[in-house]
Amino acid sequence: MVVFRACRLPGAEARGTFSRTRQATIATNGQPRPAPPDMMMKCRIRPFWQKRLAASLPTFARPMPTKTLDAASTSKATGATGAAQRLPTLMLAASLSLGSAIALGLARFAYALLLPSMKFDLGWSFAQAGAMNTANALGYLLGALAFPRLARRWSAGALFSGGCVATALLMAGSGLLADTDALLALRVITGVSSAAVFISGGVLAARLASARPHDAGLVLGLYYGGTGWGIVASSVLVPLTIFNVAHGWQYAWFALALACAALAAVAVGAARKIERVHAMASSAAQLHAAADAPRWPRFSLALAGYTLFGVGYIGYMTFIVALLRNAGMSAAVVTCFYLLLGVATVVSARVWSGLLDRMRGGQALAVLNALLAIATLLPALFTQPWVAFVSGVLFGATFLSAVASTTAFVRHNLPASHWAKGISAFTIVFAFGQIVGPMVIGWVSDGAGLARGLVYSALLLAAGAVLAACQKALRLT
């Protein structure tokens, strides 16, 4: 039997012609007779000419290697899987962030919009008006001090849920009172419940971030940036519900309480899901990690920088609306300013996520404190509305990211078993700064004007930036 095989010859390569050669011939004594040596040589030359022809073709016409196709398809499949896993995590972080909207955006910062009306109606000085936020910060400090002990008895999810419900009820209570002392007492209790929400939410956000280390900065930024939703909600609700009658500001407190209840319904569900899915490590592993926990004095510079952040930023958030109104800006301009500040806070998560992932020491806090100092100084020096808008956007885009930077610092430098203690430590000094801030800035404003008070706030923020910049990372993870 004769078998023929087509073999491409060198001379005929470009013309596409073929020479048909006899690959095997009739077997003799059961053994096939090989083809002549010259024909075999021509057949072996074939791969060489194939390579030359392929190299002469345009890039788009060359055949793609099979390995490249396999790698591309594998990469696409991996990317699709990663995106599918990433979206639920980010959605959980966004839902959980409504807790920070309750604890800070509504329970604390909304008071800045109520301050001018309450000050006029109740005959307060700026120092008395600032004392309301000082009382809230005092409660926040008490809550932060009690949190480690509470966390040993109840889970972070339970503390988060209870704090959300309590804050909504206490906000409604503020609308039922008109006595200064009673309002001060209620603001203290509201601060305690807000601390339970904010700190436990930070612990849950840190757990969620640990599940996706590549998105850790974004997850933390989303949680803390959720405060912006509370600022946006209050900037819409308060002007609509303050009426020009005696104690007309009380209706705004009721509206804010309803907003707290609505946001709590979503945030509590997210907290429970994170609690189920992202449980902490076993107690044995936690005890082992506890032995490696660094001493608190090793990050005293970060704590000091964060204390000055608390003093400086709260002066701005407490008195900026009063400053703009005293400068002759209309209610519409002030509302627009506050709305822009809130929107900038929400979108800040994406802006600073990379910084929070890269900087393991206090450098992230230093950068953000420096930018906040600039944002605080602008409205103190210039009274044009567009300057106020620039200040609001810059301030909103940075101030909650400064809070997120401390949680990122804790994640980078402490074992998981010490996250609650680390976040509590930063929250305690933060609360202390917020206690001092409104009283000191209010006292300065009574004597030298609101603009001078904001200049002092800016200087304190700048000093905090210097201290934070000197903080080194404690350990690499």
N, C-alpha and C positions, 0 to 999 in steps of 0.2 A: 504494500500500500504506500502510495506517495502522498506526503503532506506538504503543502506549500504555505509559506508565511510571507506577508508583505514586509519589506524592509526599506526604509527611506535612505536613499544614497546621498552623499554630500553634494554632488553636482546637481542633483535634482531637488534639493531642499526648498529653494525659493520658488521653483516652478510647480511644486506640488505633485510631481510625478513619482512613480514608484517602480522599483525593480523587483520582480517576483523571483525569489530564489528558493531552491529546494532545501528546506530545513532538515528533512529526514527522508530517506529513500527506502526502497524495499529492504526488509531485514534479511540479513544473511546469517544463517545458523542461529537465528533468534536474536542477533545483535544488530541494532540499527547502525547504518553507516553515517558518520557525521558529515555535515556540509563542508564544502571546500573551505580552507583557511581564509582565503581572500574575501569570501562572502561573509564569514563570521566576523571578520574585522570591520567590514562595512556596517554590519548590524550593531556592533558595539559602539561605533562612532555616533549612532543615533542620538543618545542623550546629550552629547556635546553640542550638536547642531540644534537640538530643541532649545537648549539654554540660550544659544545665540539668537535664535528667532524670537524667543520670549523677551529678551532684553531689548530687541529692536522695536518692539511694539510700544504704543503710548501707555502711560501708567494706568489709565482707566480701562484699557483693553486687556491688561494682563490678568491671568487667572489668580484669584485670591487663594493663598494657602489654606488648606483644611484646618490647620491648627489655629490660624487667625480667626476663622469663622467660628470655631468652637469656643475660643476665648471670648469673642465678642458676645456670642449668645449667652455664655455663662455670666459675663459681666452684666448684661441686661437683666438676666434672671435674678442675680444677686441684688442689683439696684432696685428692681421691682419689689423684692422681698423686704429689703431695708426700708423702702418708702412705706410699705404696708404696715411694718412694725412701728415706724416712727410716728405716723399720724395719730394712732390712739394715744401714744404717750403725750404728744403735744396737746391733744384735745383734753386729756386729763389735767394737764398743767393749767390750761386756760380755764377750765371749770373750777379747779381749786383756787385760782387767782381771785375769784369772786369773794373769797374769804378775806383777802387783803383789802379788797374794795370796801368791805364792811368795816374792818378793824381800823383802817386809816382813812380811806377816801370819804366815807360817810360819817363815821363816829368821831373823827378828829378834824379833818381838813374842811368839812362842810361848815364848821363853826366860823371860819374866816368870812364866809358870805353872810352869816347871821350876825356877826359882831357889830357892824355899824347900826343895825336896827335895834339890837338888844342894848347896846351902849347908850343910844339916844333914849330909848323907852325906859330904861332902868336907872339912868343917870350915872353911869359908870365913868371912871377915868380910864386911861389906857392901861394903867397898871392893874386896875380891877378887871378890865376886859381880858388882859393877858393872864390873869390868875385863873380864869376858867380853863385855859389850855394847860396851865401849870397843874391844876387839880387833876386833869385827865392824865397828864404825864406822871403824876404821883401814883395814881392807880395803876398805870402801866408798869411803873417800877415795882410796885408791890406784887403785881401779877408775874413779872419776870423773876423776882426773887422766890416766889412760891412755886414756879413752874417745875423745877427739877424734882421737888418733893411730890407734886401732883402727878408728874409723869411716871413715878414709881408705882403709883396706885391705879392710874387710869391710862389707857392707850392714847396716843396722839390723836387718833380719829375721834375718840369720845370727848376729849378736851376741845377739839375743834368744833364739833357739833354743838356741845353745850355752850361754848362761848358765842357762837353765831346766834343761837336762840336768845340767850341772855342779853346780848347787845341790842337786838331788835326791840326787846321789851323795854330796856332802859332808855333807848332813844325816844320811844313813845312817852315814857315818863317825863322826859325833859319838856315835853309840850304841855304837861299838866301843872307845871310849877312856874312861879314868878318871883319867888324869894331867892335872893342872892346866895344865902348860906345853904339852902336846900339844893339849889342848882350846883353849887360847888361840891356838895356831898355826892350828888348823883353823877357828876362828871368823874369823881374818883372811882366809883364803882364801875362806871362804863369803861374806864381805863383798865381795870382789872380784867374784865371780860374780853376787851380788845386784845390784851396781851395774850390771853389763852388762845384766841383765834390766830393771832399773827405768828406766835412762836411755834405752836403745834403745826400750823400750816407750813412754816419753814422747814420743820423736821420732815414732814411728809413730802415736800418738794425735793428735799435732799435725797430721800430714799428713791423717789421717782427718777431723779437725775442720775443716781448710781446705776440704774438699770440701762441707761443709754449714755455712757461716758462721753461719746462724741458730741452729744447734744446737751451736755450738762449745763453749760452757760446759758443756753437758750431756755431750757426748762426753768431754771432759777429766775431768769429775767422775765419769763412769762408770769410766774407766780407773783413776784414783787411788782411787776408792771401792772398787774391787775388793779392796783390802787387807782390807776387812772380811770378805770370804769366808774369807780365811786365818785371821783372828781367830776367826770363828765355828767353823771346822773345828778349830782348836787347842783352843778352849774345850770342845769335845766329846771330842776324841781324847785329850788329855793326862790328864784325870782318869780316863779309862777304862784307860789303859795304864801309869800309874805304880803300881808295886806296892811294898808295904811290906817290901821286902827290900833287902839290900846292892846298891847301884847299880840300884835298881828304876826309876830315871828313864831308863835307857838304852832301855827298850822304847818309851818315848814318842818318842824320837828316830827309831826305826825307823818308827813309825806316821806321824810327820810326813814322813818321806822318801817313803813310799808316797803320801801325799796330794800331795806336790810332783809326783811322777811323773804322777798322774792329772790334775792341773790343767794340767801342761805339755802333755799330749796335745792339749788343746783350745786352749790359748793359742798354741802354735806354729803350728797351722793357721790361726788368725786373722792372725797376723803375716805369714805367707807370702802370704795373700790381699791384705792391705793393701799389701804390697811390690809385688805385681804390678799392682794396680789404680791405686794412688795413688803413681805414681812422681814423683820430684822433677823440677824444671824442668831444661832443658838446661844444660850447663856454661857456655855463653856468658851465659845469663841469670843464673846464679849469680855469675859474675865481675862482671857489671854491678852486681848487688845488693851484692856485697862492698864496693864502693867507697862505698856509702851506709850501711854498718854503723856504728852509734854506738860510741863508746868506752866501755869497761867502767866507768870512774869515774862516768859519767853516771847509772848506777843503783846506786851504792855504798850509798845509804841502804836500798834494797830488799835488797841483799846482806847488809848489817849486821843488818837486822831479821830476815832469814831465818836468819842464824847464831844469833841469840838464840832463835829458835823451835826450832832443832835442840837447843840446850842445855836449854831448858825442857821441851819435850815429852818427850824421851827419859828425863828424870828421872822423870816421871810413869809412863811406860810400863814402865820397869824396876822401880820399887819400889812401885807401887800395890798389887799383889797381896800383897806382904810386909806393907805397912801394914795392909791389911784383915785379914790373918790375925793380926797382932800385936794388933789391936783386938778380937780374940775372935770374929770372924765365922766361921761354919762354911764348910766346903768347898762346900756347896751354894749358899750366898749368894755366895761368890767366883765360882763358875762362872756363876751367873746374871748377876752384874755384868759379867763378861767377855763373855758372850754378848750382853747388851744393847749393850755398847760396839761389838761387831762388827756387829750389825744396824744400829745407828745410822750406822756408817761406810758401809755399803752404800747406805742410802737418802739419804745426804747429797748425792749427785750432783744430785738434782732440787732440793734445797733451795737450793743456792748457785749453780746454773747461771746464773741471771739476773745475779747480782752479778759473776760472772767475765766475763760478756759486756759489762757496762756500765762497770766500773772498769778503766781502761787504765793507771793508775799503781799505786802501792803501797797504795791504800785498801782493796782486798779483803783483802790480807794483814794490814793493820792491824786490821780488824774481826774477823777470825778469831783473830788473836793475843790480842786483848782477851777474847774469849769463852773461849779456852783458859786464860787466866790465872784467870778465875772458876772454871772447871771444876776446875782444879788446886788452887785454894785451898779449895774446899768440903770434901773429905775430910781436909784438914789441920786444919780448925777443928772439924768435927763428925764423930762416930763412929757415927751411926745408919745402919743399912743403907739406908734410903730416900734419905739424902743421898748415899751412895755410888752408888746407882742413877742419881740425877739427874746426878751428876758424870760417870758413865760415858757416859750418853746424850749429854750436852752435849759431852763431849770427843770421843766417837766421831763425832758429827755435824759436827765442825769440823776435826779435826787433819789429815786427808788432803786436805780442801778447801784448807787452807793450802798444801800442796804443789802442788795443782792451780793455785792462784792464780799461782804463779811461772811455770808453763808458759804460762798465759794471758797473763801479762805479756810473756813472750818472743814469743809470737805477735803481740801487739798492737804491739810496739815494735822487733822485729828482722826483717830480711828472711829468707825461708825458708832461704836458704843458711847462715844463722848460727843456726838453731834448735838444732842439736846443740851448738854451742859455748855458746850461752846457757843451755841446760838443764844442761850440764856445769858451768858457772860456779856456778849456784845449788846444784847437787848437791855441789860441792866444799865450799862454805861450810856447807852442811847437814851434811855428813859431819864437818867440823871441829867443829861444835857438838855432834854426837853423841859425838865422842871425849872432849870436855871434860865433857859433862853427867854421864854415869854415875860418873866418877871424883870429880868435885867434889861432886855430890849424895850419893854414897856416903860420902865423907869427912865431910861435914856430918852425915849420918845416924848414922854411928858415934859422933860426939861429942855430938850434941844430939837425936838421935831422927829417925825417918823423917818425922814431921809437919813438923819444922823444915826438912828437906830439900825437901819439897814447897812450903813457903812461899817458899824461895829460887827454886824453879822458876817459881812464879807471878810473882814480881817480874821475873825475866828475860823472861818472855813479855810482861808489860806494857811493859817497856822496848822490846822488839822491836816492839810495836804502835805506839809513839810514833815510832820511826825509820821504819817502813814508811809511816806516814801522811804523812810529809814527802816521800815519793818522788813526783815528778811523771811524767806520761807523757812518753816521749821524742819520739814523733811520732805523728800520726794516720794511720790506714790507711783 
